Amino acid sequence: MGKVKEMMMERVYNDPQRIIQEEIDYTEITDVEVEGIDWRDYPDFCDSFISYAEYKGKPMTEMELDILNQDSDYVYEKTMSQIF
């Protein structure tokens, strides 16, 4: 994947008032599943999104996936990986 990408990610636990920011190492993200691939939208695939992924061996939460899906370059890269 080249240079390791990192981003700031907010994790919300049981108490929504408690937000913890943590740097995410993209090399620790595995088992990525992409949905919403529409061939009519080739080559952009702008409707595709990551529906499941694991971080350090644990499933990512819905909020973590929402934040991860904001990185359109990463989503596109994983879309291409799933297609080809």
C-alpha positions in Angstrom: 0.0 0.0 0.0 3.1 2.3 0.0 3.4 4.7 2.8 1.4 3.9 5.9 -1.7 6.0 6.1 -2.9 7.3 9.5 -5.9 9.3 10.5 -7.5 10.6 13.6 -10.5 8.6 14.6 -13.0 9.2 17.3 -14.2 6.2 19.3 -17.4 6.5 21.3 -17.9 4.1 24.1 -20.9 3.4 26.3 -21.0 7.0 27.4 -21.6 9.3 24.4 -20.0 12.2 26.3 -16.7 10.3 26.4 -14.9 10.6 23.1 -11.4 9.2 22.7 -9.2 10.1 19.8 -6.8 7.5 18.6 -4.5 7.3 15.6 -5.4 4.4 13.3 -2.7 2.5 11.5 -4.3 1.4 8.2 -1.9 -1.6 8.1 -3.8 -3.0 11.1 -7.2 -3.0 9.2 -8.0 -6.5 7.8 -10.9 -8.4 6.4 -12.4 -5.4 4.6 -15.7 -6.0 2.9 -17.1 -3.5 0.4 -20.7 -3.1 -0.6 -22.6 -0.8 -2.9 -20.5 -1.5 -5.9 -22.6 -0.3 -8.9 -21.1 -1.1 -12.3 -23.2 1.7 -13.9 -21.0 4.1 -11.9 -17.7 2.7 -13.3 -15.0 3.9 -12.8 -15.9 6.1 -9.9 -17.9 3.7 -7.8 -18.9 6.6 -5.5 -21.7 4.6 -3.9 -19.4 1.9 -2.6 -18.7 1.7 1.1 -16.9 -0.4 3.7 -19.6 -2.5 5.4 -17.2 -4.6 7.6 -13.6 -4.5 8.7 -11.5 -5.6 11.6 -8.9 -3.5 13.4 -6.2 -5.4 15.3 -8.3 -8.5 15.0 -11.6 -7.1 16.4 -14.6 -6.0 14.3 -14.9 -2.3 13.9 -18.0 -0.6 15.3 -20.6 1.2 13.1 -19.1 4.6 14.2 -15.6 3.5 13.3 -16.8 2.3 9.9 -18.6 5.6 9.3 -15.3 7.5 10.1 -13.3 5.1 7.9 -15.8 5.6 5.0 -15.0 9.3 5.1 -11.6 8.4 3.6 -12.7 8.1 0.0 -9.3 7.2 -1.3 -9.1 4.2 1.1 -12.7 3.1 0.2 -11.8 3.4 -3.6 -8.6 1.4 -3.0 -10.5 -1.4 -1.2 -13.3 -1.3 -3.9 -10.7 -1.9 -6.6 -9.1 -4.7 -4.6 -12.4 -6.4 -4.2 -13.3 -6.1 -7.9 -9.9 -7.2 -9.3 
